[in-house]
Amino acid sequence: MWIDCKPLAKAIEKNIKERINSLNITPKLVSVVSKDDPSIMSYLKSQGKKAEKLGISFEVIKVPPKSLLSSLNELAKDKSVSGIFIARPLPEELEEKDVFAAVPVEKDVEGVNPANLGSLIYGEELFPPCTAEAVVKILENVTELPGKRITIVGRSVTVGKPLSIMLLKRGRDATVTVCHSKTQNLVKLTKESDIVVVAVGKAHFLKKEMVKEGAVVIDVGINYVNGKWCGDVDPSVERVGYVTPVPGGVGQITTILLFDHVVRAAERQTG
Ligand SMILES: NC(=O)c1ccc[n+]([C@@H]2O[C@H](COP(=O)([O-])OP(=O)(O)OC[C@H]3O[C@@H](n4cnc5c(N)ncnc54)[C@H](OP(=O)(O)O)[C@@H]3O)[C@@H](O)[C@H]2O)c1
């Protein structure tokens, strides 16, 4: 069965609009681009449309790679800017970790600054990475987490690793296994799990034979194959478990949570 994420998306949007109404400023997101890439610009265009719909001010600034760090410095000081988004992929000459460390913690709405990521260890989720938070929110919306066996396939800095920490948090209390390309007996691990999260980046990677009956499956993957978007989960899994669709699942919630963080940043900045 497919998991319908629209009601959750609508509820978060409604909450964002209510909070904006009680602010005395218009929250502002600035997206910084330092690479010429049509897919980045098309993504930012849809980000701008979403911002407008929610009542959030939005600006794209283009900077050459060598000026990116100094631009981030300027944006840190600019009181009109609530949150900063770094468009990726970054140019090859830039080290992702250095760029993320230069995003001021209080404007780090993507949750990529090492200080925000490190706070997760202490159970603090000021700005958790949006995709990891989207997975947690979807799971909390459809199932109980305490004691559940969860397998995450993928150990990236923005999805798998932070998600594993967030699911271990007291109160969520899941039992978490994180897998990667060197994991042995992956099928045994996924098949034994109540919940499987797949963030691998390979179309239709998780097959129905890898999932137990009634499991919840969260598909983080975004792949473009034969002119269509698809996830990391084979559509046949929907016949044995509860699966988030692609598009319309994790991605949809991730986008909205970015704006939720922009409003949170504005709330904190205005006291
Ligand atoms: N919906 C959203 O908002 C959203 C956000 C972010 C990413 N995504 C999508 O999610 C997918 C993953 O993104 P990411 O940034 O997390 O990816 P990533 O950094 O490329 O990491 C992929 C992970 O998959 C693991 N992997 C690769 N082949 C595997 C295999 N055969 N068996 C087990 N594990 C395997 C890799 O293992 P190693 O570590 O050993 O290499 C790595 O940990 C992509 O499709 C991306 O577009 C979606």
The ligand as a Gaussian input file, in Angstrom:
#p B3LYP/6-31G(d) Opt

LIG

0 1
 N       14.079000      13.078000      -1.039000
 C       15.018000      13.964000      -0.704000
 O       14.737000      15.054000      -0.262000
 C       16.454000      13.558000      -0.839000
 C       17.466000      14.219000      -0.143000
 C       18.781000      13.757000      -0.236000
 C       19.063000      12.688000      -1.073000
 N       18.050000      12.120000      -1.796000
 C       18.297000      10.980000      -2.681000
 O       18.589000       9.854000      -1.851000
 C       19.537000       9.020000      -2.512000
 C       20.739000       8.882000      -1.601000
 O       21.306000      10.138000      -1.396000
 P       22.551000      10.345000      -0.448000
 O       23.007000      11.742000      -0.631000
 O       22.214000       9.849000       0.892000
 O       23.555000       9.348000      -1.212000
 P       25.096000       9.058000      -1.187000
 O       25.849000      10.070000      -0.415000
 O       25.450000       8.788000      -2.599000
 O       25.139000       7.687000      -0.378000
 C       24.622000       6.517000      -0.908000
 C       24.757000       5.439000       0.138000
 O       24.279000       4.224000      -0.421000
 C       25.202000       3.192000      -0.127000
 N       25.150000       2.152000      -1.143000
 C       25.471000       2.250000      -2.459000
 N       25.305000       1.045000      -3.054000
 C       24.884000       0.203000      -2.096000
 C       24.578000      -1.189000      -2.085000
 N       24.661000      -1.934000      -3.206000
 N       24.180000      -1.749000      -0.928000
 C       24.085000      -1.011000       0.208000
 N       24.368000       0.306000       0.260000
 C       24.775000       0.896000      -0.875000
 C       26.563000       3.876000      -0.123000
 O       27.489000       3.063000       0.597000
 P       29.019000       3.541000       0.842000
 O       28.942000       4.578000       1.920000
 O       29.702000       2.310000       1.276000
 O       29.495000       4.099000      -0.455000
 C       26.216000       5.202000       0.567000
 O       26.284000       5.085000       1.966000
 C       19.821000       9.706000      -3.858000
 O       18.946000       9.176000      -4.824000
 C       19.470000      11.154000      -3.600000
 O       19.086000      11.835000      -4.791000
 C       16.774000      12.516000      -1.673000

